[in-house]
Amino acid sequence: MSHDGRPLASISLDLDDLWTYLRIHGDPRWVSRPSYLQRVVPLALEALDRAGVKLTFFVVGWDAANPANAPLLRRIIEHGHEIGNHSFEHEPWLHRYSRSQLEAEVVRTQDAIAQATGQQPIGFRGPGYSWCPELLELLEQHGYLYDASTLPTFLGPLARRYYFWTSRLSPEERAVRSALFGSFRDGFRPVRPYSWSLSRGRTLLEMPVTTFPVLKLPFHFSYLNYIGRWSEAMALAYLRAGLAACRLTGTSPSFILHPLDLVGGDQVADLAFFPAMDRASDRKLDLFARVLSTYQERFVLVPMRDHARALLATGSLGRRSPGPLPLSSRLLEGERQCAAS
């Protein structure tokens, strides 16, 4: 709680580059790794400076490893923002990876971020809200403070159906993406932050992307932009209702953004297939400023690391089990315990 009585809330931006959207869409042009970061990052920093908001940028490792992006990442740090780990290749099927593949995704990205900025990331978000118990174990072992990969909503299968309908994927590619955006049962996961109970009594803070308490309807900015195509007043009313529900239930929200929340098809014509890309960039930026103002009236917006530390300091978080580890990981964990004893 801040000195003026407003609770804390965190805000983050998944810095998904142009090539990541093309890849997920099944567009072969992704192979050349086209980028819009040189346009998007300065635009986002300017908008955040105007609003007086600091947040967490979750950065893809391949982009962090690109020397051309190092000055941009340093600018993010210089403006007072946090940089988190968003995997190296941004493949939203991390749950299908082997342990060695998962570890490579985590370590290669954190090393690239450290090389570019001089700072180690302490937060992780899986692409497409992808995660698995083994990933959580690896994050804790590598010193991460929090994970932010869960999206507690019942609408994941509907989002996946829309995505398949608008994409150019082969049957094999669809099979790989069969769990994209989660399942119906994800709607039963908590909206409030909690701790994962891991092996050997260890824990890791989970900071879910906040959805409407009880109803589990998303109200992050991509959805507000989509509603804003018909009525920005309706979009803001929906946001106020979601925030009121958070206050009423004692939920400390975490708000998520994406680059396409700030730019429209007038700047990124290649992504016209994405929802709300028919809205001009200046309209999106105007709504973005109004959304941040609405949030700030009710909550103090901080980067996720600050929110995480405040939550852990309360000592009152609930605990959940992420489920069993694969047999190979359980055997490896047993070997570790024997070596330590």
C-alpha positions as CSV (number, residue, x, y, z in Angstrom):
1,M,0.0,0.0,0.0
2,S,1.4,3.4,-0.9
3,H,1.5,6.4,1.4
4,D,-1.7,7.8,-0.2
5,G,-3.7,4.6,0.3
6,R,-3.5,3.3,-3.3
7,P,-2.5,-0.4,-3.6
8,L,0.4,-1.4,-5.8
9,A,-0.1,-2.8,-9.2
10,S,2.5,-3.9,-11.8
11,I,2.7,-3.2,-15.5
12,S,4.8,-5.0,-18.2
13,L,5.3,-4.9,-21.9
14,D,6.1,-8.1,-23.8
15,L,8.6,-6.7,-26.4
16,D,7.6,-9.2,-29.2
17,D,9.3,-8.2,-32.4
18,L,7.9,-8.2,-35.9
19,W,9.5,-11.6,-36.7
20,T,7.9,-13.3,-33.7
21,Y,4.4,-12.4,-34.9
22,L,5.2,-13.5,-38.4
23,R,6.6,-16.8,-37.1
24,I,3.6,-17.6,-35.0
25,H,1.4,-16.7,-37.9
26,G,3.2,-19.2,-40.2
27,D,4.6,-16.5,-42.5
28,P,8.0,-17.7,-43.9
29,R,9.3,-14.1,-43.9
30,W,10.1,-14.5,-40.2
31,V,13.3,-16.3,-41.2
32,S,15.0,-13.1,-42.1
33,R,14.1,-11.7,-38.6
34,P,12.5,-8.4,-39.6
35,S,12.3,-6.0,-36.8
36,Y,10.4,-2.9,-35.8
37,L,12.1,-2.3,-32.4
38,Q,13.9,0.8,-33.6
39,R,10.5,2.4,-34.0
40,V,8.5,0.8,-31.2
41,V,10.9,1.2,-28.3
42,P,11.4,5.0,-28.6
43,L,7.7,5.4,-29.1
44,A,6.9,3.3,-26.0
45,L,9.5,5.1,-23.9
46,E,8.2,8.5,-24.9
47,A,4.6,7.5,-24.0
48,L,5.6,6.1,-20.7
49,D,7.7,9.2,-19.8
50,R,4.7,11.4,-20.5
51,A,2.6,9.2,-18.1
52,G,5.3,9.0,-15.5
53,V,5.1,5.2,-15.5
54,K,8.0,2.7,-15.1
55,L,7.4,-0.9,-16.1
56,T,9.0,-4.2,-17.0
57,F,10.0,-4.9,-20.6
58,F,10.1,-8.7,-21.3
59,V,12.7,-9.0,-24.0
60,V,13.2,-11.9,-26.4
61,G,16.8,-13.3,-26.3
62,W,17.4,-13.4,-30.0
63,D,16.7,-9.6,-30.1
64,A,18.8,-9.0,-27.0
65,A,21.8,-10.9,-28.6
66,N,21.5,-8.7,-31.8
67,P,24.2,-6.0,-31.3
68,A,22.1,-3.5,-33.2
69,N,19.6,-3.6,-30.3
70,A,22.0,-3.1,-27.4
71,P,21.6,0.8,-27.4
72,L,17.8,0.4,-27.3
73,L,18.0,-2.0,-24.3
74,R,20.4,0.3,-22.5
75,R,17.9,3.2,-23.1
76,I,15.2,1.1,-21.5
77,I,17.4,0.7,-18.4
78,E,18.4,4.4,-18.4
79,H,14.7,5.4,-18.4
80,G,14.3,3.5,-15.1
81,H,12.5,0.4,-16.5
82,E,13.2,-3.3,-15.7
83,I,14.1,-5.9,-18.3
84,G,12.8,-9.4,-17.9
85,N,13.4,-12.7,-19.8
86,H,10.9,-13.7,-22.5
87,S,12.8,-16.8,-23.8
88,F,15.3,-16.9,-26.6
89,E,13.3,-18.0,-29.7
90,H,9.8,-17.0,-28.6
91,E,8.2,-20.3,-29.3
92,P,4.9,-20.6,-27.4
93,W,5.3,-24.3,-26.9
94,L,8.0,-24.3,-24.1
95,H,5.9,-27.0,-22.4
96,R,7.1,-29.4,-25.1
97,Y,10.8,-28.7,-24.6
98,S,13.3,-31.0,-22.9
99,R,15.0,-29.9,-19.8
100,S,18.2,-29.0,-21.7
101,Q,16.2,-27.0,-24.2
102,L,14.4,-25.1,-21.5
103,E,17.6,-24.3,-19.7
104,A,19.2,-23.1,-23.0
105,E,16.2,-20.8,-23.5
106,V,16.6,-19.3,-20.1
107,V,20.4,-19.0,-19.9
108,R,21.0,-17.8,-23.4
109,T,18.5,-15.0,-22.9
110,Q,19.7,-13.9,-19.5
111,D,23.3,-13.9,-20.8
112,A,22.3,-11.8,-23.8
113,I,20.4,-9.3,-21.6
114,A,23.3,-9.1,-19.2
115,Q,25.8,-8.6,-22.1
116,A,23.7,-5.7,-23.6
117,T,22.7,-3.9,-20.3
118,G,25.0,-5.1,-17.5
119,Q,21.9,-6.3,-15.6
120,Q,20.7,-9.8,-14.9
121,P,17.0,-10.4,-15.3
122,I,15.1,-11.7,-12.3
123,G,11.7,-12.2,-13.9
124,F,10.4,-14.5,-16.7
125,R,7.4,-14.7,-18.9
126,G,6.9,-17.6,-21.3
127,P,5.8,-16.7,-24.8
128,G,2.1,-17.3,-25.4
129,Y,1.8,-17.9,-21.6
130,S,3.6,-21.2,-22.0
131,W,5.1,-22.8,-19.0
132,C,5.7,-26.2,-17.3
133,P,6.7,-27.4,-13.9
134,E,10.3,-28.1,-15.1
135,L,10.6,-24.5,-16.3
136,L,9.7,-23.2,-12.8
137,E,12.3,-25.4,-11.2
138,L,15.0,-24.1,-13.6
139,L,14.0,-20.5,-13.0
140,E,14.3,-20.9,-9.2
141,Q,17.7,-22.7,-9.6
142,H,19.0,-19.8,-11.7
143,G,18.0,-17.2,-9.1
144,Y,14.8,-15.8,-10.6
145,L,12.5,-13.9,-8.2
146,Y,9.3,-14.4,-10.1
147,D,7.5,-16.0,-13.0
148,A,4.7,-14.2,-14.9
149,S,3.6,-16.9,-17.4
150,T,0.1,-17.8,-16.3
151,L,-3.1,-16.3,-17.7
152,P,-6.1,-17.5,-15.6
153,T,-8.9,-17.3,-18.2
154,F,-11.5,-19.7,-19.7
155,L,-11.1,-18.1,-23.1
156,G,-7.7,-19.6,-24.2
157,P,-9.3,-22.2,-26.5
158,L,-11.4,-19.5,-28.2
159,A,-8.3,-17.3,-28.7
160,R,-6.5,-20.3,-30.2
161,R,-9.3,-21.0,-32.6
162,Y,-9.3,-17.4,-33.8
163,Y,-5.5,-17.6,-34.2
164,F,-5.7,-20.8,-36.3
165,W,-8.5,-19.3,-38.4
166,T,-6.3,-16.3,-39.3
167,S,-3.0,-18.1,-39.7
168,R,-1.2,-19.9,-42.5
169,L,-0.2,-23.0,-40.6
170,S,0.4,-26.5,-41.8
171,P,-1.3,-29.4,-40.0
172,E,2.1,-30.2,-38.4
173,E,2.5,-26.6,-37.2
174,R,-1.0,-26.6,-35.8
175,A,-0.2,-29.8,-33.9
176,V,2.9,-28.1,-32.3
177,R,0.7,-25.2,-31.3
178,S,-2.2,-27.3,-30.0
179,A,-1.9,-25.9,-26.5
180,L,-1.3,-22.3,-27.5
181,F,-3.0,-19.8,-25.0
182,G,-3.8,-22.6,-22.6
183,S,-6.8,-24.7,-21.9
184,F,-10.3,-24.2,-20.4
185,R,-9.0,-25.4,-17.0
186,D,-6.6,-22.5,-16.8
187,G,-9.7,-20.4,-15.9
188,F,-9.6,-22.2,-12.5
189,R,-6.1,-20.9,-11.7
190,P,-5.8,-18.0,-9.1
191,V,-5.9,-14.4,-10.3
192,R,-4.0,-13.3,-7.1
193,P,-0.2,-13.7,-6.9
194,Y,0.9,-16.9,-5.1
195,S,4.0,-19.1,-4.6
196,W,4.7,-22.3,-6.5
197,S,5.7,-25.1,-4.2
198,L,8.8,-26.7,-5.8
199,S,11.0,-29.6,-5.0
200,R,13.1,-29.7,-1.8
201,G,10.8,-27.1,-0.1
202,R,11.8,-24.3,-2.5
203,T,9.3,-21.7,-3.8
204,L,8.9,-19.3,-6.7
205,L,6.6,-16.3,-6.8
206,E,3.9,-16.5,-9.6
207,M,2.5,-13.2,-10.8
208,P,-0.4,-14.1,-13.1
209,V,-1.6,-11.7,-15.8
210,T,-4.6,-10.3,-14.1
211,T,-8.0,-11.2,-15.4
212,F,-11.4,-10.1,-14.1
213,P,-11.8,-11.7,-10.7
214,V,-14.4,-14.5,-10.5
215,L,-15.4,-14.1,-14.2
216,K,-11.8,-14.6,-15.4
217,L,-12.3,-12.4,-18.4
218,P,-9.1,-10.7,-19.8
219,F,-9.0,-6.9,-19.5
220,H,-5.5,-6.1,-20.6
221,F,-4.8,-3.5,-23.2
222,S,-5.1,-5.7,-26.3
223,Y,-8.7,-6.4,-25.3
224,L,-9.4,-2.7,-24.5
225,N,-8.1,-1.7,-27.9
226,Y,-10.4,-4.3,-29.6
227,I,-13.4,-3.0,-27.7
228,G,-12.3,0.6,-28.5
229,R,-12.9,-0.1,-32.2
230,W,-16.6,0.4,-31.4
231,S,-16.5,2.5,-28.3
232,E,-13.5,3.8,-26.2
233,A,-16.0,4.9,-23.5
234,M,-17.1,1.2,-23.3
235,A,-13.5,0.1,-23.2
236,L,-12.7,2.4,-20.3
237,A,-15.9,1.4,-18.5
238,Y,-14.9,-2.2,-18.8
239,L,-11.4,-1.4,-17.4
240,R,-12.9,0.5,-14.5
241,A,-15.2,-2.5,-13.7
242,G,-12.2,-4.9,-13.7
243,L,-10.2,-2.6,-11.5
244,A,-13.1,-2.2,-9.1
245,A,-13.4,-6.0,-8.9
246,C,-9.7,-6.1,-8.1
247,R,-10.1,-3.6,-5.3
248,L,-13.2,-5.4,-4.0
249,T,-11.5,-8.8,-3.9
250,G,-8.1,-7.6,-2.6
251,T,-6.4,-8.6,-5.9
252,S,-3.1,-6.8,-6.6
253,P,-3.2,-6.6,-10.4
254,S,-0.5,-7.1,-13.0
255,F,-1.3,-5.4,-16.3
256,I,0.2,-6.6,-19.6
257,L,1.0,-4.7,-22.8
258,H,2.3,-5.6,-26.3
259,P,3.9,-3.5,-29.0
260,L,0.8,-3.7,-31.2
261,D,-1.2,-2.0,-28.4
262,L,0.8,1.2,-29.3
263,V,1.1,0.9,-33.1
264,G,-1.5,0.3,-35.8
265,G,-1.6,-0.9,-39.3
266,D,-0.5,2.5,-40.5
267,Q,3.0,1.8,-39.1
268,V,3.1,-2.1,-39.3
269,A,1.2,-3.1,-42.4
270,D,2.6,-6.6,-42.3
271,L,0.6,-7.4,-39.2
272,A,-2.8,-6.3,-40.5
273,F,-4.2,-9.7,-39.5
274,F,-3.8,-8.9,-35.9
275,P,-6.9,-7.8,-34.0
276,A,-7.4,-4.0,-33.8
277,M,-4.7,-3.2,-36.3
278,D,-7.2,-1.2,-38.2
279,R,-6.9,1.4,-35.5
280,A,-4.5,4.2,-36.2
281,S,-1.4,4.5,-34.0
282,D,-2.4,7.9,-32.7
283,R,-5.8,6.6,-31.6
284,K,-4.1,3.7,-29.8
285,L,-1.6,6.0,-28.1
286,D,-4.4,8.3,-27.0
287,L,-6.4,5.4,-25.5
288,F,-3.1,4.2,-23.9
289,A,-2.7,7.5,-22.0
290,R,-6.3,7.4,-20.8
291,V,-5.9,3.8,-19.7
292,L,-2.8,4.5,-17.7
293,S,-4.5,7.6,-16.1
294,T,-7.5,5.4,-15.1
295,Y,-5.1,2.8,-13.6
296,Q,-3.1,5.5,-11.7
297,E,-6.3,6.9,-10.1
298,R,-6.8,3.6,-8.3
299,F,-3.3,1.9,-8.1
300,V,0.4,2.9,-7.9
301,L,1.9,1.4,-11.1
302,V,5.4,-0.1,-10.6
303,P,7.7,-2.5,-12.5
304,M,7.1,-6.2,-11.7
305,R,10.3,-6.6,-9.6
306,D,9.1,-3.9,-7.2
307,H,5.7,-5.5,-7.0
308,A,7.2,-8.9,-6.5
309,R,9.4,-7.7,-3.6
310,A,6.4,-6.0,-1.9
311,L,4.3,-9.1,-2.3
312,L,7.0,-11.4,-0.8
313,A,7.6,-9.0,2.1
314,T,4.0,-9.6,3.2
315,G,4.7,-13.2,3.9
316,S,1.0,-14.1,3.3
317,L,1.0,-15.6,-0.1
318,G,-0.9,-18.8,-0.8
319,R,0.9,-21.8,-2.3
320,R,0.1,-24.1,-5.2
321,S,1.7,-27.2,-6.7
322,P,2.6,-26.9,-10.4
323,G,2.2,-30.6,-10.9
324,P,4.6,-33.5,-11.2
325,L,8.0,-33.2,-12.9
326,P,8.9,-35.6,-15.8
327,L,10.5,-38.8,-14.6
328,S,13.9,-37.8,-16.0
329,S,13.9,-34.6,-13.9
330,R,12.8,-36.4,-10.8
331,L,15.8,-38.8,-11.2
332,L,18.1,-35.8,-11.8
333,E,16.7,-34.1,-8.7
334,G,17.3,-37.3,-6.7
335,E,20.9,-37.4,-7.8
336,R,21.3,-33.8,-6.7
337,Q,19.9,-34.5,-3.2
338,C,22.3,-37.5,-2.9
339,A,25.3,-35.4,-3.9
340,A,24.3,-32.7,-1.4
341,S,23.9,-35.2,1.5
